[in-house]
């Protein structure tokens, strides 16, 4: 399982880098322009991805008090992208150094509704990376609606081919 998790964590970082590079090429006013989706635009979608990656990482690290980025972040979209990439790198670095036992470890946490759960770390990590993939897909649609024609593909198979 370690090889799969390590690879998917690296993929998540790579795909986030590609989409953020594309977002950063837009004029700043487009970052905040309303585009209908799960969230109302590029900035808010990136903020949601960062928040989810951060909250799950804090849970994994057994932090007692979870800091929710979207409750405190007031920077621009470029700064937001940098924060998301830093978080994605934390996941990739953790996966690189984690033992197989750490990845299989069943940990306990409370979700945002204060419900208690116990799950293996690898399941949570797969959830985090799939969640980010889902919202990157929404970002691609938003970018197209904002007139961006050149959007790099972020498919896992392309990442895997480059890696091999």
Residue pairs with C-beta under 8 A, 6 or more apart in sequence:
1 100
1 103
1 104
1 122
2 95
2 98
2 99
2 100
2 103
4 122
5 95
5 98
5 103
5 122
5 125
5 126
6 92
6 95
6 96
7 160
7 163
8 95
8 125
8 126
8 129
8 156
9 88
9 91
9 92
9 94
9 95
9 96
9 125
9 129
10 92
10 95
10 159
10 163
11 129
11 156
11 159
11 160
12 88
12 91
12 92
12 128
12 129
12 132
12 133
13 85
13 88
13 89
13 91
13 92
14 154
14 159
15 132
15 133
15 136
15 154
15 159
16 49
16 84
16 85
16 88
16 132
16 136
17 85
18 152
18 154
19 136
19 139
19 140
19 152
19 154
20 46
20 81
20 84
20 85
21 152
22 143
22 148
22 150
22 151
22 152
23 31
23 42
23 46
23 77
23 81
23 139
23 143
24 77
24 78
24 81
25 148
26 42
26 143
26 146
26 148
28 76
28 77
30 42
30 146
31 41
31 42
31 43
31 76
31 77
32 41
32 42
32 43
32 77
33 41
33 42
33 146
34 40
34 41
35 41
35 42
35 142
35 145
35 146
37 45
37 138
37 141
37 142
38 45
38 48
38 135
38 138
39 45
39 47
39 48
39 138
41 142
42 77
42 139
42 142
42 143
42 146
43 77
43 80
45 135
45 138
45 139
45 142
46 77
46 80
46 81
46 84
46 139
47 69
47 70
47 73
47 80
48 70
48 135
49 84
49 131
49 132
49 135
49 136
50 69
50 70
50 73
50 80
50 83
50 84
50 87
51 68
51 69
51 70
52 128
52 131
52 132
53 84
53 87
53 88
53 91
53 128
53 132
54 67
54 68
54 69
54 87
55 66
55 68
55 112
56 124
56 127
56 128
57 87
57 90
57 91
57 94
57 128
58 66
58 67
59 66
59 107
59 109
59 124
60 94
60 107
60 121
60 124
62 107
69 83
73 80
73 83
75 83
88 132
91 125
91 128
91 129
95 103
95 125
98 121
102 121
103 120
103 121
103 122
103 125
104 120
104 121
104 122
105 120
105 121
106 118
106 119
106 120
106 121
107 118
107 119
107 120
107 121
107 124
108 116
108 117
108 118
109 116
109 117
110 116
110 117
111 117
133 154
136 154
140 151
140 154
143 151
144 151
